[in-house]
Amino acid sequence: MSFGLKFKCALAAAGGVAASLGIMLASVANGPDRGITAIAGPLVVELQPGSVRYHAAGDFSRNGRPASPPKTTVSIRQPLVIMKYQVTAAEYQRCVEGHACSPLDPGTTPASDRPAVKISWRDANSYADWLSARTGALYRLPTDEEWAYAAASRFQDEALPDVDGGDPAQLWLARYEMESSREGLIEKEPRSIGSYGANENGLIDLAGNVWEWTSTCFVRQAIDANGQPIGTATTNCGVRVAEGRHRAYVPEFVRDVRSGGCMTGAPPANLGFRLVRDGSRDRLRSLVESVQGFLSSVLVL
């Protein structure tokens, strides 16, 4: 066999490997259930890497007394691809019909122009798994840091008011007054998509009257006079951070905090979500396409 023929055979074999990778990606896009057609992904906004400085999420204490969370700078090192809109009731209903999500509350209309609300953290994760299986991309809830970075000026970075001596009673009263003053300004019923407009990053309805789940767990941490951690934090992943007009800590199984279950502070008016799309599978798809293109050009020669 001539060198040229061997070379072409080797290239053909490599091309078969690349094609197999392409088939693998296509099968992943169709999800684990055979015969299910892949669906188009939601509209997303891609934000470039950067940093956000904000008060950390959690419950902090200094010398055994409540303390304001320390300010920290968090770097977002990779492009952040996040849904432009909150997941709608109609979109969530498709997951319900696919037997992958818990039903919406009785009496809820699965409208395409309303956000899905009364959604628990578990519900949101079920939807992310379902959407990932049917689009071929990896979707997940954002971290609290990612949400704050994407929200930009819509992020309400509030801390406990400074009180002389850190008196717990005075701190509680100051927090109560702060939360009571804003609670009356929040509408209870969800409004149509787009009612709260876009922020400077082009994301719609951030910090409206739908709080959005994040993947961040609730933590308790002792800090020193400089805001540095002392000892090991106590992490409770049964409670997650929900972000909106203010930060809330909500048990992961709760769908409606107005009926009880909010861990601390003023409760969110509604619980919904939007997702982040990870790029790992997209990069694999690009790699396969590049290999296939290279092999095709060589074989033509």
Order of alpha helices (4+ residues) and beta strands (2+ residues): alpha-beta-beta-beta-beta-beta-beta-alpha-alpha-beta-alpha-alpha-beta-beta-beta-beta-beta-alpha
